[in-house]
Amino acid sequence: MSFKKIKKISGIAAALVAASTVALAAPVQAQGDLLVAPTRVILDGSRGTEVILSNIGSEEATYRIELELRRMLENGRLEPVERTDANAIEEAALGMIRYAPRRITLPPGQPQAVRLAARPGADLADGEYRVHMSFKAIPRPREVSDQDQQTDGVSIQLIPIYGVTIPIIVRQGRVEAQVALNQPSIVQGEAGPELSLSISRAGESSTYGVLSVTKPGLPEPIVELRGVAVYPELNEREVRVRLTPDQRANLTGQLRIEYREMPEAGGGLIAAVDSFLG
């Protein structure tokens, strides 16, 4: 197994507001009528940044902004963590993040910034600290209808609450990660063939980027999966990608699998492996 070091990433992704539109310097994430940019924030040092919220719906909406803890499982899913179960690193992360406002009401088509910064203590150990910032819609009051008043017994109405969650990462001191791609293979999933491989990670830093599979003679990647993260709580993450019939037909012979930083972060190579699949 060979590892490639990733040097400390500097700089902060930011979004810009121009008039009543959002000019994006990073990818956006949308859920319901809420658009958020950027979708991932890295804070190095004491300088702060902003996250831009935009209501892309047709009605005024109110959102509650909170900090949450989540841990990544080996399959890549993020599991909520109660604050009473937080470890020392998670408690330190919660204690250093400052943000405002905590609640926003947005007219249709109107963006607004949430300001955030990290205030690490003087004795904070070098490493990576992470919380997740959630933006959840607060349901509007619903008028009682005549039908509701005439209903006998108990009536229950389920109201969906839409929200977006993004990671807020603080890197203290010099942090690195060593990464390797292992055991690429074709496996049978519940809905058909899947590409399966594992990403090994060691060190203090998370990784985040694009996973792609290329083949000599083909101008475009056969498979491209964006936004693949491996957080420091994991030493290894499994990745499985469902394949279309054309992708499966092309995933034979000599292939190259690369894991690179996101294009907006420079696209640097994180790890790669050459493999022969049947």
C-alpha positions as CSV (number, residue, x, y, z in Angstrom):
1,M,0.0,0.0,0.0
2,S,1.4,3.4,-1.0
3,F,0.4,6.7,0.5
4,K,0.5,10.2,-0.8
5,K,0.7,13.1,1.6
6,I,-1.7,16.0,1.4
7,K,-0.3,19.3,2.6
8,K,-2.2,21.7,4.7
9,I,-5.0,23.4,2.7
10,S,-5.1,27.2,3.1
11,G,-7.7,29.7,2.2
12,I,-11.4,29.9,2.7
13,A,-14.2,29.2,0.2
14,A,-16.6,32.1,0.1
15,A,-19.8,33.2,-1.7
16,L,-20.4,36.7,-2.9
17,V,-23.7,38.6,-2.9
18,A,-24.4,40.8,-5.9
19,A,-27.7,42.7,-6.0
20,S,-30.5,40.2,-5.4
21,T,-28.7,37.2,-6.8
22,V,-26.0,35.0,-5.3
23,A,-22.7,34.9,-7.2
24,L,-21.0,31.6,-6.2
25,A,-17.3,31.0,-5.5
26,A,-18.1,27.5,-4.4
27,P,-20.7,24.8,-5.0
28,V,-24.2,25.3,-3.7
29,Q,-26.6,22.9,-1.9
30,A,-30.3,23.2,-2.2
31,Q,-33.1,21.6,-0.2
32,G,-36.7,22.6,-0.6
33,D,-36.6,26.4,-1.2
34,L,-33.3,27.0,0.5
35,L,-30.0,27.4,-1.3
36,V,-26.7,27.5,0.6
37,A,-23.2,28.4,-0.5
38,P,-20.6,27.3,0.0
39,T,-21.3,23.7,1.0
40,R,-18.1,23.2,3.0
41,V,-16.1,25.8,5.0
42,I,-12.5,25.5,6.2
43,L,-11.2,28.0,8.7
44,D,-7.5,28.4,9.2
45,G,-6.5,30.9,11.9
46,S,-8.7,33.6,13.3
47,R,-10.1,35.0,10.0
48,G,-13.8,34.5,9.6
49,T,-16.0,34.0,6.6
50,E,-19.7,34.0,5.5
51,V,-22.2,31.4,4.3
52,I,-24.9,32.8,2.0
53,L,-28.5,31.6,2.3
54,S,-31.0,32.4,-0.4
55,N,-34.7,31.7,-0.5
56,I,-35.5,30.5,-4.0
57,G,-39.2,29.9,-3.3
58,S,-42.2,32.1,-3.9
59,E,-43.0,32.7,-0.2
60,E,-41.3,34.2,2.8
61,A,-39.5,31.6,4.9
62,T,-37.8,31.5,8.3
63,Y,-34.8,29.3,9.0
64,R,-33.2,28.3,12.3
65,I,-29.4,28.0,12.3
66,E,-27.7,25.5,14.7
67,L,-24.5,23.6,15.3
68,E,-24.6,19.8,15.2
69,L,-22.2,16.9,15.7
70,R,-21.9,14.1,13.2
71,R,-19.6,11.2,12.7
72,M,-18.8,9.4,9.5
73,L,-19.5,5.7,9.3
74,E,-17.4,3.3,7.1
75,N,-20.0,3.4,4.4
76,G,-19.7,7.2,4.2
77,R,-22.9,8.1,5.9
78,L,-23.0,10.7,8.6
79,E,-24.5,9.7,12.0
80,P,-25.8,12.3,14.4
81,V,-24.1,12.5,17.8
82,E,-25.7,13.8,20.9
83,R,-23.8,16.5,22.7
84,T,-23.7,14.4,25.8
85,D,-21.8,11.7,23.8
86,A,-19.3,14.2,22.3
87,N,-15.6,13.4,22.7
88,A,-12.9,15.9,23.6
89,I,-12.3,17.0,19.9
90,E,-16.0,17.4,19.3
91,E,-16.5,19.4,22.4
92,A,-13.6,21.7,21.5
93,A,-15.1,22.2,18.0
94,L,-18.4,23.2,19.5
95,G,-16.8,25.6,21.9
96,M,-14.8,27.6,19.3
97,I,-17.3,28.3,16.6
98,R,-19.0,31.7,16.7
99,Y,-21.8,32.6,14.3
100,A,-24.7,35.1,13.8
101,P,-27.5,35.4,13.3
102,R,-29.2,32.3,14.8
103,R,-32.4,32.8,12.9
104,I,-33.2,34.4,9.5
105,T,-36.4,35.4,7.8
106,L,-35.9,35.7,4.0
107,P,-38.3,37.2,1.5
108,P,-38.5,35.3,-1.9
109,G,-35.4,35.7,-4.0
110,Q,-33.5,37.4,-1.2
111,P,-30.0,36.3,0.0
112,Q,-28.5,36.9,3.4
113,A,-25.1,36.1,5.0
114,V,-24.4,34.2,8.1
115,R,-21.1,35.3,9.6
116,L,-18.9,32.7,11.3
117,A,-15.5,32.5,12.8
118,A,-13.4,30.2,15.0
119,R,-12.0,31.3,18.3
120,P,-9.6,28.5,19.3
121,G,-8.0,28.6,22.8
122,A,-4.4,29.3,23.2
123,D,-3.7,25.7,24.4
124,L,-5.6,24.0,21.6
125,A,-3.7,21.0,20.3
126,D,-2.9,20.9,16.6
127,G,-5.4,18.9,14.6
128,E,-8.7,19.1,12.7
129,Y,-11.9,20.1,14.4
130,R,-15.4,19.8,12.8
131,V,-19.0,20.7,13.5
132,H,-21.9,20.7,11.1
133,M,-24.0,23.8,10.7
134,S,-27.7,23.1,10.0
135,F,-30.2,25.4,8.4
136,K,-33.8,24.2,9.1
137,A,-37.0,25.8,7.9
138,I,-39.5,26.8,10.6
139,P,-43.0,25.8,9.5
140,R,-45.4,28.6,9.0
141,P,-48.5,28.8,11.3
142,R,-51.4,27.0,9.7
143,E,-54.9,28.3,9.8
144,V,-57.5,26.0,11.3
145,S,-60.1,25.1,8.6
146,D,-63.7,24.3,9.0
147,Q,-62.9,20.6,8.2
148,D,-60.4,20.6,11.1
149,Q,-63.0,22.0,13.5
150,Q,-65.6,19.4,12.5
151,T,-63.3,16.5,12.9
152,D,-64.1,14.2,15.9
153,G,-61.2,12.7,17.8
154,V,-57.5,13.3,17.4
155,S,-56.2,14.7,14.1
156,I,-52.5,14.5,13.3
157,Q,-50.9,16.5,10.4
158,L,-47.3,15.7,9.4
159,I,-45.4,18.8,8.2
160,P,-42.1,18.2,6.6
161,I,-39.2,20.3,7.8
162,Y,-36.6,21.0,5.1
163,G,-33.0,21.7,5.9
164,V,-29.4,21.8,4.7
165,T,-26.4,20.8,6.7
166,I,-22.8,21.7,5.8
167,P,-19.4,20.9,7.6
168,I,-17.5,23.7,9.3
169,I,-13.8,22.6,9.6
170,V,-11.1,24.3,11.7
171,R,-7.5,23.3,11.1
172,Q,-5.1,24.2,13.9
173,G,-1.4,24.1,13.1
174,R,0.0,21.8,10.5
175,V,-2.2,18.9,9.6
176,E,-1.7,16.2,6.9
177,A,-3.3,13.1,5.6
178,Q,-1.9,10.0,3.9
179,V,-4.3,8.3,1.5
180,A,-4.4,5.2,-0.6
181,L,-7.0,3.5,-2.8
182,N,-7.4,-0.2,-2.3
183,Q,-9.1,-3.3,-3.7
184,P,-11.2,-1.9,-6.6
185,S,-13.6,-4.5,-7.9
186,I,-17.0,-5.0,-9.5
187,V,-19.6,-6.4,-7.1
188,Q,-23.3,-7.2,-7.4
189,G,-25.5,-4.7,-5.6
190,E,-29.2,-4.8,-4.8
191,A,-30.0,-2.9,-8.1
192,G,-27.2,-4.2,-10.3
193,P,-23.4,-4.1,-10.7
194,E,-21.4,-1.6,-8.6
195,L,-17.9,-0.4,-8.5
196,S,-16.5,-1.1,-5.0
197,L,-13.2,0.2,-3.5
198,S,-11.9,1.4,-0.2
199,I,-10.1,4.6,0.7
200,S,-7.5,4.3,3.5
201,R,-6.6,7.5,5.4
202,A,-4.1,8.2,8.2
203,G,-3.1,11.5,9.8
204,E,-4.9,14.5,11.3
205,S,-6.7,15.9,8.2
206,S,-9.8,14.9,6.3
207,T,-9.9,14.6,2.6
208,Y,-12.5,15.8,0.1
209,G,-12.5,15.5,-3.7
210,V,-13.5,13.8,-6.9
211,L,-13.1,10.0,-7.5
212,S,-12.8,9.2,-11.2
213,V,-12.1,6.1,-13.3
214,T,-10.4,6.5,-16.7
215,K,-9.5,4.0,-19.4
216,P,-6.9,4.4,-22.2
217,G,-8.6,5.3,-25.5
218,L,-11.6,6.9,-23.9
219,P,-11.7,10.7,-23.8
220,E,-13.9,11.0,-20.7
221,P,-13.9,9.3,-17.3
222,I,-16.1,6.2,-17.2
223,V,-17.1,7.0,-13.6
224,E,-16.9,10.3,-11.8
225,L,-18.1,10.8,-8.2
226,R,-17.8,14.3,-6.8
227,G,-17.7,15.4,-3.1
228,V,-16.1,12.2,-1.7
229,A,-15.0,12.9,1.9
230,V,-13.1,10.9,4.4
231,Y,-13.1,12.4,7.9
232,P,-10.4,11.9,10.6
233,E,-12.6,9.6,12.7
234,L,-12.1,7.0,9.9
235,N,-9.1,5.0,9.0
236,E,-10.9,3.5,6.0
237,R,-14.0,4.3,4.1
238,E,-15.9,2.0,1.6
239,V,-17.1,3.6,-1.6
240,R,-19.7,1.9,-3.9
241,V,-21.0,3.4,-7.1
242,R,-24.0,2.0,-9.0
243,L,-23.1,1.4,-12.6
244,T,-25.1,1.9,-15.8
245,P,-24.9,-0.8,-18.4
246,D,-22.5,1.3,-20.5
247,Q,-20.3,2.0,-17.5
248,R,-20.2,-1.7,-16.7
249,A,-19.3,-2.6,-20.2
250,N,-16.4,-0.2,-20.3
251,L,-15.0,-1.1,-16.8
252,T,-12.8,-3.9,-18.1
253,G,-9.1,-4.2,-18.8
254,Q,-6.5,-1.6,-17.7
255,L,-8.1,1.2,-15.7
256,R,-6.8,4.2,-13.6
257,I,-8.6,5.3,-10.5
258,E,-7.8,8.8,-9.2
259,Y,-8.9,10.7,-6.1
260,R,-8.3,14.4,-6.6
261,E,-9.1,17.6,-4.8
262,M,-12.2,19.4,-6.0
263,P,-11.5,21.6,-9.1
264,E,-12.1,24.8,-7.1
265,A,-9.5,23.7,-4.6
266,G,-6.9,23.2,-7.4
267,G,-7.6,19.6,-8.5
268,G,-4.4,18.2,-6.9
269,L,-3.9,14.5,-6.9
270,I,-4.6,12.9,-3.5
271,A,-4.2,9.2,-4.4
272,A,-4.3,6.9,-7.4
273,V,-4.2,3.3,-8.3
274,D,-3.9,1.4,-11.6
275,S,-6.0,-1.7,-11.8
276,F,-7.1,-4.5,-14.2
277,L,-10.7,-5.5,-14.0
278,G,-12.4,-8.3,-15.8
